[in-house]
């Protein structure tokens, strides 16, 4: 089963489109055990209200890929969820392949990558190893932060047509061409979600970060075409993470 199909199944099984971004503020490296314990407790509390977990460098750096992180990935998958590594892969092909090999060996189901690096000797090896291992690749298309337009919104010349286009439009088209399992479009830019959705239709799902702390609205993102909501601080920094996750999950049911 493809990663895209696994995500659809997980979302249906959990009755939730929420991907938990398990990111925490900086803690001193010597507090590693505290960080791991906090992550495990939050996962245990909120897992009934989410379908997947996205892990960034916030946890990889203090915990280590084949130590604490592998424990978390085992817990995630043991709870019937999927694990996504937000590596934002963006290097030469040989390096990208090695990055993928390590993260997949740690148990991750998918990796987020940056299409700026291109296909030939860029992301192609990542797609090859992901397809061989039946894992997923999610491409950045338009991020959720305020400066996203400086890169993803810039005007470029399409190499194939010679016409002017927008960077994120080009990335959406590449997601289709390359057979990506998803794209990231910030919930803070619902108009961009709508535009990308028109390009992708239902062929490539949209993952929308920026809900809550960055100002993105969950209902607006879903109605604009997002398939999954990536939510971090709105849940992880809440006094009661389970209650926050449940409330958010309930708010988007039936949309």
TAFENNOR-V351613 format. One line per field, one symbol per residue. ss: DSSP state (@ for helix, = for strand, . for the rest). phi: phi as a letter, one per 40 degrees, with the letter a starting at -180 (. if undefined). burial: + if it has 24 or more other C-alpha atoms within 12 Angstrom, else -. A space follows every 50 residues. Layout:
# TAFENNOR-V351613
ss = ???
phi = ???
burial = ???
This chain:
# TAFENNOR-V351613
ss = ..@@@@@@@@@@@@...====.......@@@@@@@@@@@@@@@@@@@@@. .====.@@@@@@@@@@@@@@@@@@@@@@...========...@@@@@@@@ @@@@@....====.@@@.@@@@@@@@@@@@@@...=======...@@@@@ ....===......===@@@@@@@@@@@@...====....@@@@@@@@@@@ .....===..=....=.@@@@@@@...====.@@@@....@@@@@@@@@@ @@...
phi = .ccdccccccccccfaccbcccbbcdbddccdccccccccccdccbdcbb babbbbcdbdcccgcbbccccccccdcccgbbbbcccfdaacdcccccdc dccccchccabcbbcdcgccfbcdcccccccccgbbbbbcbacccccdcc bcbccbbcccbgccacdcccccccdcccgccibbbdccbdccddcccccc fbcbcbbbcgcgdchccccccccchccbbcbbddbccccbdccccccccc cbcgc
burial = --++-+++-++--+++++++++++----------++-+++-+++++++++ +++++++++++++++--++++++++++-+++++++++++++-+--++-++ ++++-++++++++++++++--++++++++++--+++++++++++------ -++------------+++++++++++-+++++++++++++-++++++-++ --++++++++++---++++++++++++++++++++++---++-+++-++- -+---
